[in-house]
Amino acid sequence: MTAYEAVPTIVITQLSRPSEATEAVRRELTACWTAVVNAGGAVIPMDCPLPPVSQAALSPAVERIAHGLSPSHSRLILATAEGTLAGWLLLRRELHPLAAHCGVVNHVQTDIHFRGLGVGAALMRGVQGIARDEMGLERLQLAVRSGLGLEEFYRKSGWAEVGRWPGALRVAPGDDRDEILMSLAL
């Protein structure tokens, strides 16, 4: 996109039932996730190899997310631009009764072709409203990998760093990163 092209309008939608995550949506999520991981993104599922990854390696994680959707406990938040998936995240309610007022935000990602266009900020605004107004959540939490500048992005969206696990993430031999814990009161 050049400086003379208009920034696309970003539309936020949500999926809250497995049936809403159609095969086409799952393919788009998998393609986006693969591109993000291979471009250095920090969103790598536990059962996935380290990059480079294939769509086949990420497909089981997308299937688990889609099958786990539930209006009260788990929602996919999608950002589209001109009908194309531009980014997405997963919002989950904590299941334990002591923490059921809290939600966890996972897998935040912007398609590599839409970076720098406000997709991530739109997702952050959208997830806050859905969490508070539709799911009745009072607080959100997430964890990010240090060394990518992500903590500053989240701070601009109102999140606060509440702790770190020093050296918890080994990206490569000799490249250990902190896992930064962040929280947002709704």
C-alpha positions in Angstrom: 0.0 0.0 0.0 1.4 3.4 -0.9 1.0 6.7 0.9 -1.6 7.7 -1.6 -3.9 4.7 -1.1 -6.7 4.9 1.4 -6.4 2.9 4.6 -9.1 0.2 4.4 -12.1 0.3 6.8 -11.6 -2.4 9.4 -14.7 -4.3 10.5 -14.7 -6.3 13.7 -16.9 -9.4 14.0 -17.0 -12.4 16.3 -17.6 -16.1 16.1 -19.0 -17.7 19.3 -20.1 -21.2 18.0 -18.2 -23.9 16.2 -20.7 -23.8 13.3 -19.8 -20.2 12.7 -16.1 -21.1 12.0 -16.7 -22.4 8.5 -14.1 -24.3 6.5 -13.4 -21.1 4.6 -12.8 -19.1 7.8 -10.6 -21.9 9.2 -8.5 -21.8 6.0 -8.1 -18.0 6.3 -7.2 -18.3 10.0 -4.6 -21.0 9.2 -3.1 -19.0 6.3 -2.8 -15.8 8.4 -1.3 -17.7 11.4 1.2 -19.4 9.2 2.3 -16.1 7.6 2.5 -14.4 11.0 4.6 -17.1 12.6 7.0 -17.4 9.6 7.4 -13.6 9.6 8.7 -13.7 13.2 5.4 -13.5 15.1 5.3 -14.7 18.6 2.1 -16.7 18.4 3.3 -20.3 18.2 1.0 -23.1 19.6 2.4 -25.5 22.1 2.2 -28.5 19.8 3.7 -26.7 16.8 7.3 -26.8 15.7 9.4 -23.7 15.7 9.4 -21.7 12.4 9.3 -22.1 9.6 5.9 -23.8 9.9 3.4 -25.1 7.4 -0.3 -24.6 7.3 -0.6 -28.4 8.0 1.3 -27.8 11.3 -1.1 -25.0 12.4 -4.3 -26.5 11.2 -4.9 -28.7 14.3 -4.6 -25.6 16.6 -7.2 -23.8 14.5 -9.5 -26.8 14.7 -9.2 -26.9 18.5 -10.0 -23.2 18.7 -13.0 -23.5 16.4 -14.4 -26.6 18.2 -14.0 -24.8 21.6 -16.0 -21.8 20.7 -18.8 -21.0 23.1 -20.9 -17.8 23.7 -20.1 -17.8 27.4 -16.5 -19.0 27.3 -14.6 -18.6 24.1 -14.9 -16.3 21.1 -12.9 -15.6 18.0 -12.6 -11.9 17.2 -12.0 -11.2 13.5 -10.8 -8.0 11.8 -11.6 -7.8 8.1 -10.7 -5.2 5.5 -12.5 -5.2 2.3 -13.8 -8.7 2.9 -10.4 -10.1 3.6 -9.2 -11.4 7.0 -6.7 -8.8 8.3 -6.2 -10.1 11.8 -7.7 -12.1 14.7 -7.5 -13.1 18.3 -9.1 -15.5 20.7 -10.9 -14.3 23.9 -11.5 -16.9 26.6 -13.2 -16.6 30.0 -11.2 -18.2 32.8 -13.0 -21.4 33.8 -12.2 -21.5 37.5 -14.9 -19.8 39.6 -12.4 -17.7 41.4 -11.3 -16.1 38.1 -14.5 -16.3 36.0 -14.7 -12.5 36.0 -11.4 -12.4 34.0 -10.7 -13.2 30.4 -7.6 -14.2 28.6 -6.6 -12.8 25.2 -4.6 -15.2 23.0 -3.2 -15.5 19.5 -3.4 -11.7 18.7 -2.2 -11.3 15.1 -2.3 -9.0 12.2 -1.9 -10.5 8.7 1.5 -9.4 7.3 -0.2 -7.5 4.4 -2.2 -5.3 6.8 0.5 -4.4 9.3 0.7 -0.7 10.3 -2.9 0.0 9.2 -4.6 0.0 12.6 -5.8 -3.6 12.6 -4.2 -4.5 15.9 -5.6 -1.4 17.6 -9.1 -2.1 16.2 -8.9 -5.7 17.5 -7.9 -4.3 21.0 -10.9 -1.9 21.0 -13.2 -4.6 19.8 -12.2 -7.2 22.3 -12.6 -4.8 25.2 -16.2 -4.1 24.2 -17.1 -7.7 23.6 -15.5 -8.8 26.8 -17.1 -6.1 29.0 -20.5 -5.7 27.3 -21.3 -9.1 26.0 -19.4 -11.5 28.3 -19.6 -9.5 31.5 -15.9 -9.7 32.1 -14.2 -7.2 34.4 -10.5 -7.8 33.5 -8.4 -9.1 30.7 -5.0 -10.6 30.8 -2.4 -11.6 28.2 1.2 -12.6 27.9 3.7 -11.3 25.3 7.3 -12.2 24.3 9.8 -9.5 25.1 12.1 -8.2 22.4 9.5 -7.5 19.8 8.2 -4.1 21.1 4.7 -5.6 21.7 4.5 -4.4 25.3 4.5 -0.8 24.0 1.7 -1.6 21.6 -0.4 -3.0 24.4 0.4 -0.1 26.7 -1.0 2.3 24.1 -4.2 0.3 24.2 -4.5 0.7 28.0 -2.8 -2.5 29.2 -0.4 -2.5 32.1 2.6 -4.8 32.7 2.0 -6.7 35.9 4.9 -9.1 35.9 7.5 -11.1 34.0 8.9 -14.6 33.8 12.6 -13.8 33.1 14.1 -15.9 30.3 11.0 -18.1 30.1 10.9 -18.3 26.3 13.9 -19.8 24.3 13.5 -18.5 20.8 16.9 -20.0 19.7 20.0 -21.2 21.5 21.4 -18.2 23.4 18.2 -16.1 22.7 16.0 -16.4 25.8 13.2 -13.8 26.2 11.0 -12.7 29.0 7.4 -13.6 29.0 5.6 -10.3 29.9 2.3 -10.6 31.8 -0.2 -7.8 31.1 -3.6 -6.8 32.5 -6.4 -4.5 31.5 -9.3 -3.5 33.8 -12.5 -3.1 31.8 
